């Protein structure tokens, strides 16, 4: 089941997404997207949609069964701070 949540962006959206992309790719994942929408995959798979320069909706579509969605959400939020 998909897990969706919103993240507030405190810095420049473009730089924040570059930071997120770098972290995902350095950990063996894939990232494809821009300042409107995108998708990512690795140990988890999901996508994002930008609502405004400071708000992003993230949907996790695949995750390890044993890892709680809230734990993944918490880790993803750290990428955006």
N, CA, C and O atoms as a Tinker XYZ file with bonds, in Angstrom:
   324  protein
     1  N      0.832000   -1.172000    0.000000    73     2
     2  CA     0.000000    0.000000    0.000000    64     1     3
     3  C      0.882000    1.244000    0.000000    63     2     4     5
     4  O      1.883000    1.298000    0.715000    81     3
     5  N      0.524000    2.215000   -0.779000    73     3     6
     6  CA     1.295000    3.452000   -0.889000    64     5     7
     7  C      1.156000    4.291000    0.381000    63     6     8     9
     8  O      0.135000    4.253000    1.068000    81     7
     9  N      2.198000    5.034000    0.665000    73     7    10
    10  CA     2.214000    5.937000    1.820000    64     9    11
    11  C      2.550000    7.333000    1.291000    63    10    12    13
    12  O      3.603000    7.525000    0.684000    81    11
    13  N      1.666000    8.306000    1.515000    73    11    14
    14  CA     1.844000    9.656000    1.002000    64    13    15
    15  C      1.941000   10.642000    2.156000    63    14    16    17
    16  O      1.234000   10.523000    3.157000    81    15
    17  N      2.834000   11.625000    1.998000    73    15    18
    18  CA     2.998000   12.670000    2.998000    64    17    19
    19  C      3.554000   13.915000    2.333000    63    18    20    21
    20  O      4.081000   13.855000    1.222000    81    19
    21  N      3.435000   15.052000    3.023000    73    19    22
    22  CA     3.943000   16.316000    2.490000    64    21    23
    23  C      5.160000   16.760000    3.288000    63    22    24    25
    24  O      5.261000   16.516000    4.490000    81    23
    25  N      6.082000   17.417000    2.591000    73    23    26
    26  CA     7.308000   17.917000    3.202000    64    25    27
    27  C      7.424000   19.406000    2.900000    63    26    28    29
    28  O      7.213000   19.839000    1.767000    81    27
    29  N      7.758000   20.179000    3.919000    73    27    30
    30  CA     8.020000   21.601000    3.719000    64    29    31
    31  C      9.495000   21.791000    3.403000    63    30    32    33
    32  O     10.356000   21.183000    4.040000    81    31
    33  N      9.785000   22.633000    2.419000    73    31    34
    34  CA    11.149000   22.922000    1.995000    64    33    35
    35  C     11.585000   24.236000    2.641000    63    34    36    37
    36  O     10.917000   25.259000    2.490000    81    35
    37  N     12.694000   24.204000    3.353000    73    35    38
    38  CA    13.185000   25.410000    4.028000    64    37    39
    39  C     14.175000   26.205000    3.190000    63    38    40    41
    40  O     14.404000   27.384000    3.462000    81    39
    41  N     14.766000   25.579000    2.176000    73    39    42
    42  CA    15.778000   26.226000    1.340000    64    41    43
    43  C     15.299000   26.287000   -0.102000    63    42    44    45
    44  O     14.153000   25.948000   -0.395000    81    43
    45  N     16.169000   26.716000   -0.997000    73    43    46
    46  CA    15.873000   26.763000   -2.427000    64    45    47
    47  C     15.478000   25.381000   -2.927000    63    46    48    49
    48  O     16.206000   24.415000   -2.697000    81    47
    49  N     14.350000   25.267000   -3.602000    73    47    50
    50  CA    13.828000   23.984000   -4.069000    64    49    51
    51  C     14.809000   23.265000   -4.983000    63    50    52    53
    52  O     15.059000   22.074000   -4.801000    81    51
    53  N     15.364000   23.965000   -5.955000    73    51    54
    54  CA    16.282000   23.346000   -6.910000    64    53    55
    55  C     17.500000   22.758000   -6.203000    63    54    56    57
    56  O     17.891000   21.624000   -6.483000    81    55
    57  N     18.108000   23.524000   -5.281000    73    55    58
    58  CA    19.286000   23.010000   -4.564000    64    57    59
    59  C     18.917000   21.847000   -3.658000    63    58    60    61
    60  O     19.688000   20.899000   -3.506000    81    59
    61  N     17.746000   21.923000   -3.062000    73    59    62
    62  CA    17.306000   20.837000   -2.182000    64    61    63
    63  C     17.135000   19.549000   -2.979000    63    62    64    65
    64  O     17.564000   18.484000   -2.534000    81    63
    65  N     16.507000   19.638000   -4.160000    73    63    66
    66  CA    16.324000   18.444000   -4.983000    64    65    67
    67  C     17.656000   17.893000   -5.472000    63    66    68    69
    68  O     17.811000   16.677000   -5.584000    81    67
    69  N     18.614000   18.755000   -5.762000    73    67    70
    70  CA    19.954000   18.281000   -6.164000    64    69    71
    71  C     20.608000   17.535000   -5.016000    63    70    72    73
    72  O     21.263000   16.515000   -5.232000    81    71
    73  N     20.438000   18.030000   -3.798000    73    71    74
    74  CA    20.984000   17.372000   -2.613000    64    73    75
    75  C     20.333000   15.998000   -2.416000    63    74    76    77
    76  O     21.014000   15.020000   -2.104000    81    75
    77  N     19.018000   15.934000   -2.601000    73    75    78
    78  CA    18.296000   14.668000   -2.485000    64    77    79
    79  C     18.760000   13.692000   -3.558000    63    78    80    81
    80  O     19.016000   12.522000   -3.271000    81    79
    81  N     18.868000   14.172000   -4.790000    73    79    82
    82  CA    19.324000   13.324000   -5.892000    64    81    83
    83  C     20.717000   12.767000   -5.607000    63    82    84    85
    84  O     20.958000   11.574000   -5.793000    81    83
    85  N     21.619000   13.611000   -5.165000    73    83    86
    86  CA    22.992000   13.181000   -4.871000    64    85    87
    87  C     22.989000   12.087000   -3.810000    63    86    88    89
    88  O     23.684000   11.082000   -3.960000    81    87
    89  N     22.223000   12.267000   -2.748000    73    87    90
    90  CA    22.172000   11.271000   -1.674000    64    89    91
    91  C     21.617000    9.938000   -2.171000    63    90    92    93
    92  O     22.131000    8.878000   -1.812000    81    91
    93  N     20.579000    9.987000   -2.989000    73    91    94
    94  CA    19.979000    8.758000   -3.503000    64    93    95
    95  C     20.951000    8.033000   -4.423000    63    94    96    97
    96  O     21.147000    6.825000   -4.290000    81    95
    97  N     21.560000    8.758000   -5.352000    73    95    98
    98  CA    22.484000    8.147000   -6.320000    64    97    99
    99  C     23.727000    7.596000   -5.616000    63    98   100   101
   100  O     24.200000    6.512000   -5.958000    81    99
   101  N     24.258000    8.333000   -4.635000    73    99   102
   102  CA    25.435000    7.858000   -3.899000    64   101   103
   103  C     25.155000    6.564000   -3.130000    63   102   104   105
   104  O     26.073000    5.804000   -2.824000    81   103
   105  N     23.883000    6.325000   -2.823000    73   103   106
   106  CA    23.508000    5.099000   -2.121000    64   105   107
   107  C     23.012000    4.016000   -3.073000    63   106   108   109
   108  O     22.356000    3.064000   -2.649000    81   107
   109  N     23.327000    4.164000   -4.366000    73   107   110
   110  CA    23.002000    3.139000   -5.353000    64   109   111
   111  C     21.617000    3.231000   -5.957000    63   110   112   113
   112  O     21.197000    2.322000   -6.672000    81   111
   113  N     20.902000    4.301000   -5.688000    73   111   114
   114  CA    19.556000    4.445000   -6.221000    64   113   115
   115  C     19.516000    5.236000   -7.511000    63   114   116   117
   116  O     20.546000    5.645000   -8.046000    81   115
   117  N     18.308000    5.442000   -7.993000    73   115   118
   118  CA    18.085000    6.218000   -9.215000    64   117   119
   119  C     17.141000    7.363000   -8.901000    63   118   120   121
   120  O     16.241000    7.239000   -8.070000    81   119
   121  N     17.361000    8.484000   -9.580000    73   119   122
   122  CA    16.540000    9.679000   -9.387000    64   121   123
   123  C     16.319000   10.320000  -10.741000    63   122   124   125
   124  O     17.264000   10.544000  -11.498000    81   123
   125  N     15.069000   10.611000  -11.040000    73   123   126
   126  CA    14.743000   11.300000  -12.288000    64   125   127
   127  C     13.641000   12.297000  -11.970000    63   126   128   129
   128  O     12.553000   11.916000  -11.539000    81   127
   129  N     13.929000   13.576000  -12.186000    73   127   130
   130  CA    12.912000   14.562000  -11.894000    64   129   131
   131  C     13.412000   15.978000  -12.032000    63   130   132   133
   132  O     14.575000   16.218000  -12.358000    81   131
   133  N     12.519000   16.910000  -11.779000    73   131   134
   134  CA    12.842000   18.329000  -11.859000    64   133   135
   135  C     12.075000   19.059000  -10.764000    63   134   136   137
   136  O     11.619000   18.436000   -9.804000    81   135
   137  N     11.930000   20.363000  -10.899000    73   135   138
   138  CA    11.262000   21.144000   -9.857000    64   137   139
   139  C      9.738000   21.078000   -9.945000    63   138   140   141
   140  O      9.046000   21.841000   -9.271000    81   139
   141  N      9.216000   20.180000  -10.764000    73   139   142
   142  CA     7.762000   19.971000  -10.856000    64   141   143
   143  C      7.343000   18.604000  -10.327000    63   142   144   145
   144  O      6.393000   18.490000   -9.552000    81   143
   145  N      8.063000   17.568000  -10.755000    73   143   146
   146  CA     7.735000   16.204000  -10.338000    64   145   147
   147  C      8.904000   15.289000  -10.646000    63   146   148   149
   148  O      9.821000   15.663000  -11.378000    81   147
   149  N      8.869000   14.092000  -10.087000    73   147   150
   150  CA     9.934000   13.141000  -10.346000    64   149   151
   151  C      9.677000   11.813000   -9.666000    63   150   152   153
   152  O      8.655000   11.605000   -9.012000    81   151
   153  N     10.638000   10.923000   -9.841000    73   151   154
   154  CA    10.552000    9.600000   -9.228000    64   153   155
   155  C     11.927000    9.166000   -8.772000    63   154   156   157
   156  O     12.944000    9.659000   -9.261000    81   155
   157  N     11.951000    8.246000   -7.838000    73   155   158
   158  CA    13.204000    7.731000   -7.293000    64   157   159
   159  C     13.030000    6.254000   -6.970000    63   158   160   161
   160  O     11.920000    5.777000   -6.738000    81   159
   161  N     14.150000    5.544000   -6.962000    73   159   162
   162  CA    14.105000    4.125000   -6.611000    64   161   163
   163  C     15.441000    3.703000   -6.034000    63   162   164   165
   164  O     16.465000    4.358000   -6.230000    81   163
   165  N     15.403000    2.633000   -5.346000    73   163   166
   166  CA    16.551000    2.051000   -4.655000    64   165   167
   167  C     15.960000    1.029000   -3.700000    63   166   168   169
   168  O     15.187000    0.167000   -4.116000    81   167
   169  N     16.313000    1.114000   -2.428000    73   167   170
   170  CA    15.704000    0.224000   -1.439000    64   169   171
   171  C     14.217000    0.519000   -1.293000    63   170   172   173
   172  O     13.431000   -0.353000   -0.921000    81   171
   173  N     13.846000    1.756000   -1.591000    73   171   174
   174  CA    12.435000    2.127000   -1.653000    64   173   175
   175  C     12.171000    2.745000   -3.019000    63   174   176   177
   176  O     13.098000    3.162000   -3.715000    81   175
   177  N     10.918000    2.797000   -3.388000    73   175   178
   178  CA    10.543000    3.386000   -4.675000    64   177   179
   179  C      9.403000    4.360000   -4.424000    63   178   180   181
   180  O      8.508000    4.096000   -3.620000    81   179
   181  N      9.447000    5.489000   -5.123000    73   179   182
   182  CA     8.381000    6.453000   -4.948000    64   181   183
   183  C      8.452000    7.577000   -5.951000    63   182   184   185
   184  O      9.229000    7.538000   -6.905000    81   183
   185  N      7.629000    8.581000   -5.720000    73   183   186
   186  CA     7.597000    9.741000   -6.598000    64   185   187
   187  C      7.260000   10.976000   -5.778000    63   186   188   189
   188  O      6.859000   10.891000   -4.617000    81   187
   189  N      7.436000   12.119000   -6.415000    73   187   190
   190  CA     7.107000   13.375000   -5.749000    64   189   191
   191  C      6.462000   14.343000   -6.729000    63   190   192   193
   192  O      6.691000   14.278000   -7.937000    81   191
   193  N      5.652000   15.242000   -6.181000    73   191   194
   194  CA     5.014000   16.310000   -6.937000    64   193   195
   195  C      5.220000   17.587000   -6.137000    63   194   196   197
   196  O      4.967000   17.616000   -4.933000    81   195
   197  N      5.678000   18.637000   -6.801000    73   195   198
   198  CA     5.902000   19.919000   -6.141000    64   197   199
   199  C      4.620000   20.739000   -6.227000    63   198   200   201
   200  O      4.084000   20.958000   -7.313000    81   199
   201  N      4.130000   21.192000   -5.066000    73   199   202
   202  CA     2.927000   22.022000   -5.018000    64   201   203
   203  C      3.261000   23.502000   -5.068000    63   202   204   205
   204  O      2.521000   24.293000   -5.653000    81   203
   205  N      4.366000   23.871000   -4.460000    73   203   206
   206  CA     4.815000   25.258000   -4.440000    64   205   207
   207  C      6.308000   25.242000   -4.175000    63   206   208   209
   208  O      6.894000   24.175000   -3.993000    81   207
   209  N      6.930000   26.413000   -4.150000    73   207   210
   210  CA     8.379000   26.455000   -3.961000    64   209   211
   211  C      8.803000   25.907000   -2.602000    63   210   212   213
   212  O      9.989000   25.668000   -2.375000    81   211
   213  N      7.838000   25.705000   -1.688000    73   211   214
   214  CA     8.211000   25.209000   -0.363000    64   213   215
   215  C      7.406000   23.988000    0.105000    63   214   216   217
   216  O      7.442000   23.649000    1.288000    81   215
   217  N      6.683000   23.325000   -0.804000    73   215   218
   218  CA     5.897000   22.165000   -0.400000    64   217   219
   219  C      5.938000   21.068000   -1.466000    63   218   220   221
   220  O      5.669000   21.312000   -2.643000    81   219
   221  N      6.280000   19.852000   -1.025000    73   219   222
   222  CA     6.387000   18.702000   -1.914000    64   221   223
   223  C      5.553000   17.554000   -1.345000    63   222   224   225
   224  O      5.599000   17.278000   -0.146000    81   223
   225  N      4.795000   16.893000   -2.214000    73   223   226
   226  CA     4.056000   15.691000   -1.809000    64   225   227
   227  C      4.859000   14.483000   -2.272000    63   226   228   229
   228  O      5.213000   14.378000   -3.446000    81   227
   229  N      5.144000   13.578000   -1.351000    73   227   230
   230  CA     5.937000   12.385000   -1.651000    64   229   231
   231  C      5.058000   11.159000   -1.441000    63   230   232   233
   232  O      4.330000   11.060000   -0.453000    81   231
   233  N      5.139000   10.229000   -2.385000    73   231   234
   234  CA     4.409000    8.967000   -2.273000    64   233   235
   235  C      5.401000    7.820000   -2.369000    63   234   236   237
   236  O      6.130000    7.698000   -3.353000    81   235
   237  N      5.425000    6.985000   -1.348000    73   235   238
   238  CA     6.254000    5.780000   -1.348000    64   237   239
   239  C      5.392000    4.655000   -1.904000    63   238   240   241
   240  O      4.335000    4.344000   -1.354000    81   239
   241  N      5.849000    4.044000   -3.002000    73   239   242
   242  CA     5.056000    3.008000   -3.655000    64   241   243
   243  C      5.576000    1.595000   -3.384000    63   242   244   245
   244  O      4.850000    0.617000   -3.562000    81   243
   245  N      6.839000    1.495000   -2.953000    73   243   246
   246  CA     7.406000    0.177000   -2.623000    64   245   247
   247  C      8.449000    0.371000   -1.536000    63   246   248   249
   248  O      9.250000    1.304000   -1.589000    81   247
   249  N      8.434000   -0.520000   -0.547000    73   247   250
   250  CA     9.388000   -0.440000    0.554000    64   249   251
   251  C      9.640000   -1.840000    1.082000    63   250   252   253
   252  O      8.852000   -2.749000    0.821000    81   251
   253  N     10.732000   -2.029000    1.826000    73   251   254
   254  CA    10.928000   -3.324000    2.472000    64   253   255
   255  C      9.786000   -3.591000    3.454000    63   254   256   257
   256  O      9.373000   -2.691000    4.186000    81   255
   257  N      9.287000   -4.795000    3.470000    73   255   258
   258  CA     8.143000   -5.157000    4.293000    64   257   259
   259  C      8.366000   -4.876000    5.775000    63   258   260   261
   260  O      7.457000   -4.432000    6.477000    81   259
   261  N      9.571000   -5.137000    6.238000    73   259   262
   262  CA     9.837000   -5.040000    7.678000    64   261   263
   263  C     10.081000   -3.615000    8.172000    63   262   264   265
   264  O     10.146000   -3.393000    9.381000    81   263
   265  N     10.215000   -2.653000    7.272000    73   263   266
   266  CA    10.487000   -1.278000    7.674000    64   265   267
   267  C      9.170000   -0.495000    7.710000    63   266   268   269
   268  O      8.468000   -0.411000    6.703000    81   267
   269  N      8.838000    0.081000    8.881000    73   267   270
   270  CA     7.590000    0.848000    8.976000    64   269   271
   271  C      7.610000    2.091000    8.079000    63   270   272   273
   272  O      8.651000    2.723000    7.900000    81   271
   273  N      6.462000    2.423000    7.527000    73   271   274
   274  CA     6.345000    3.597000    6.654000    64   273   275
   275  C      6.766000    4.867000    7.371000    63   274   276   277
   276  O      7.392000    5.735000    6.763000    81   275
   277  N      6.441000    4.995000    8.636000    73   275   278
   278  CA     6.791000    6.199000    9.396000    64   277   279
   279  C      8.299000    6.374000    9.518000    63   278   280   281
   280  O      8.799000    7.499000    9.528000    81   279
   281  N      9.015000    5.273000    9.611000    73   279   282
   282  CA    10.477000    5.348000    9.691000    64   281   283
   283  C     11.054000    5.848000    8.365000    63   282   284   285
   284  O     11.977000    6.662000    8.359000    81   283
   285  N     10.524000    5.373000    7.261000    73   283   286
   286  CA    10.957000    5.825000    5.938000    64   285   287
   287  C     10.604000    7.304000    5.759000    63   286   288   289
   288  O     11.412000    8.084000    5.256000    81   287
   289  N      9.405000    7.679000    6.171000    73   287   290
   290  CA     8.991000    9.073000    6.072000    64   289   291
   291  C      9.952000    9.977000    6.849000    63   290   292   293
   292  O     10.355000   11.030000    6.355000    81   291
   293  N     10.309000    9.572000    8.036000    73   291   294
   294  CA    11.225000   10.357000    8.868000    64   293   295
   295  C     12.589000   10.519000    8.181000    63   294   296   297
   296  O     13.158000   11.611000    8.176000    81   295
   297  N     13.105000    9.436000    7.607000    73   295   298
   298  CA    14.400000    9.499000    6.919000    64   297   299
   299  C     14.335000   10.411000    5.698000    63   298   300   301
   300  O     15.271000   11.167000    5.438000    81   299
   301  N     13.245000   10.346000    4.954000    73   299   302
   302  CA    13.096000   11.193000    3.761000    64   301   303
   303  C     12.999000   12.662000    4.159000    63   302   304   305
   304  O     13.572000   13.524000    3.492000    81   303
   305  N     12.294000   12.948000    5.221000    73   303   306
   306  CA    12.181000   14.337000    5.680000    64   305   307
   307  C     13.555000   14.936000    5.962000    63   306   308   309
   308  O     13.773000   16.124000    5.720000    81   307
   309  N     14.479000   14.127000    6.470000    73   307   310
   310  CA    15.829000   14.624000    6.751000    64   309   311
   311  C     16.546000   15.067000    5.491000    63   310   312   313
   312  O     17.331000   16.014000    5.536000    81   311
   313  N     16.296000   14.407000    4.363000    73   311   314
   314  CA    16.905000   14.807000    3.098000    64   313   315
   315  C     16.499000   16.223000    2.709000    63   314   316   317
   316  O     17.266000   16.947000    2.074000    81   315
   317  N     15.290000   16.608000    3.095000    73   315   318
   318  CA    14.749000   17.903000    2.670000    64   317   319
   319  C     15.038000   19.056000    3.633000    63   318   320   321
   320  O     14.616000   20.185000    3.380000    81   319
   321  N     15.743000   18.793000    4.721000    73   319   322
   322  CA    16.037000   19.860000    5.675000    64   321   323
   323  C     17.336000   20.546000    5.374000    63   322   324
   324  O     17.727000   21.470000    6.088000    81   323
